[in-house]
Amino acid sequence: MDIAVATRPVRPDDRTLFRRLWPRLSPDTVYRRFHAPLRGLPPEAVDRLVTVDHDLREAVVGLVGGEVVGVARYDRSPADPGTAEFAIVVEDAWQGVGLGRQLLVELIDLAARRGVRTLTATVQRDNDRVLSLIRRLLPGSAFTPDADVFTVASPLAPATAPTHS
Ligand SMILES: CC(C)(COP(=O)(O)OP(=O)(O)OC[C@H]1O[C@@H](n2cnc3c(N)ncnc32)[C@H](O)[C@@H]1OP(=O)(O)O)[C@@H](O)C(=O)NCCC(=O)NCCS
């Protein structure tokens, strides 16, 4: 059953909600998102995650009961703003009900409207959920194996109506 969760762009005052999200992520979810067995994030890393310019860097959060339960983000390359790396995480209790798909759809739309033409990502080769999402939402994606990960490169179609938000 898919649900619709309230979403909005991240704000600097989401710092506290991000800190509260961390302990609700299992070690497996943390590893798949960050590709390292992190036990926590230093304050400056949290600051960077919640501070974006909504152009070169963007993040969309999903909220339930006032708590952030998922985040999808992109970082455009300053040298090549037509290319952006994306990453996504949904807290374990909310996985499998369509939130990852909802957040990624919204992020792809924002990226396309701002002129991103290629989305890239690094994903574990056995990460069936995100691979399924990428195949469905980003047709034409190339998957290059490298040790236990795929480097993904996905072409984006130009958006029909550019936005300046
Ligand atoms: C990857 C992730 C963001 C997906 O979010 P989600 O809310 O769980 O995903 P959804 O409910 O939208 O489902 C996504 C797809 O996975 C499929 N899926 C759901 N449960 C599944 C399961 N137990 N096993 C395999 N696939 C499953 C869904 O059918 C859907 O596929 P479809 O698009 O072909 O229908 C989430 O699982 C997560 O945070 N994982 C850890 C971090 C991570 O892997 N990030 C990606 C690398 S940056």
The ligand as a Tripos MOL2 file, in Angstrom:
@<TRIPOS>MOLECULE
LIG
   48    50     1     0     0
SMALL
NO_CHARGES

@<TRIPOS>ATOM
      1 C1         16.2180    2.7060   -1.0010 C.3       1 LIG1
      2 C2         15.1230    3.3680   -0.1820 C.3       1 LIG1
      3 C3         15.3280    4.8690   -0.1570 C.3       1 LIG1
      4 C4         13.7830    3.0590   -0.8740 C.3       1 LIG1
      5 O1         12.7550    3.7070   -0.1510 O.3       1 LIG1
      6 P1         11.4090    2.9460    0.1840 P.3       1 LIG1
      7 O2         10.4670    3.9490    0.7270 O.co2     1 LIG1
      8 O3         11.7200    1.7770    0.9990 O.co2     1 LIG1
      9 O4         10.9790    2.5000   -1.3080 O.3       1 LIG1
     10 P2          9.5340    2.3110   -1.9160 P.3       1 LIG1
     11 O5          8.5600    1.8340   -0.8760 O.co2     1 LIG1
     12 O6          9.1890    3.5570   -2.6690 O.co2     1 LIG1
     13 O7          9.7910    1.1060   -2.9160 O.3       1 LIG1
     14 C5         10.8460    1.1920   -3.8430 C.3       1 LIG1
     15 C6         10.9210   -0.0780   -4.6500 C.3       1 LIG1
     16 O8         11.3780   -1.1570   -3.8490 O.3       1 LIG1
     17 C7         10.4670   -2.2430   -3.9320 C.3       1 LIG1
     18 N1         10.4490   -2.9180   -2.6410 N.ar      1 LIG1
     19 C8          9.7150   -2.6220   -1.5670 C.ar      1 LIG1
     20 N2         10.0140   -3.4610   -0.5660 N.ar      1 LIG1
     21 C9         10.9790   -4.2870   -1.0490 C.ar      1 LIG1
     22 C10        11.7250   -5.3700   -0.4980 C.ar      1 LIG1
     23 N3         11.5330   -5.7850    0.7650 N.pl3     1 LIG1
     24 N4         12.6490   -5.9680   -1.2810 N.ar      1 LIG1
     25 C11        12.8550   -5.5690   -2.5550 C.ar      1 LIG1
     26 N5         12.1920   -4.5450   -3.1240 N.ar      1 LIG1
     27 C12        11.2550   -3.9340   -2.3670 C.ar      1 LIG1
     28 C13         9.1500   -1.5940   -4.2610 C.3       1 LIG1
     29 O9          8.2820   -2.5100   -4.9090 O.3       1 LIG1
     30 C14         9.5960   -0.5010   -5.2050 C.3       1 LIG1
     31 O10         9.8680   -1.0430   -6.4820 O.3       1 LIG1
     32 P3          9.0440   -0.5650   -7.7710 P.3       1 LIG1
     33 O11         9.4240    0.8710   -7.9730 O.co2     1 LIG1
     34 O12         9.5730   -1.4510   -8.8420 O.co2     1 LIG1
     35 O13         7.6070   -0.7610   -7.4170 O.co2     1 LIG1
     36 C15        15.0700    2.8230    1.2800 C.3       1 LIG1
     37 O14        14.8420    1.4300    1.2560 O.3       1 LIG1
     38 C16        16.3180    3.1450    2.0620 C.2       1 LIG1
     39 O15        16.3910    4.1800    2.7230 O.2       1 LIG1
     40 N6         17.3240    2.2470    2.0060 N.am      1 LIG1
     41 C17        18.5780    2.4970    2.7170 C.3       1 LIG1
     42 C18        19.3890    3.6450    2.0840 C.3       1 LIG1
     43 C19        19.6610    3.3550    0.6270 C.2       1 LIG1
     44 O16        19.7560    2.2200    0.1960 O.2       1 LIG1
     45 N7         19.8320    4.4450   -0.1760 N.am      1 LIG1
     46 C20        20.1140    4.2930   -1.5760 C.3       1 LIG1
     47 C21        21.5630    4.5980   -1.9080 C.3       1 LIG1
     48 S1         21.9390    6.3250   -1.7320 S.3       1 LIG1
@<TRIPOS>BOND
     1     1     2 1
     2     2     3 1
     3     2     4 1
     4     2    36 1
     5     4     5 1
     6     5     6 1
     7     6     7 2
     8     6     8 1
     9     6     9 1
    10     9    10 1
    11    10    11 2
    12    10    12 1
    13    10    13 1
    14    13    14 1
    15    14    15 1
    16    15    16 1
    17    15    30 1
    18    16    17 1
    19    17    18 1
    20    17    28 1
    21    18    19 ar
    22    18    27 ar
    23    19    20 ar
    24    20    21 ar
    25    21    22 ar
    26    21    27 ar
    27    22    23 1
    28    22    24 ar
    29    24    25 ar
    30    25    26 ar
    31    26    27 ar
    32    28    29 1
    33    28    30 1
    34    30    31 1
    35    31    32 1
    36    32    33 2
    37    32    34 1
    38    32    35 1
    39    36    37 1
    40    36    38 1
    41    38    39 2
    42    38    40 1
    43    40    41 1
    44    41    42 1
    45    42    43 1
    46    43    44 2
    47    43    45 1
    48    45    46 1
    49    46    47 1
    50    47    48 1
@<TRIPOS>SUBSTRUCTURE
     1 LIG1         1 GROUP 0 **** ****
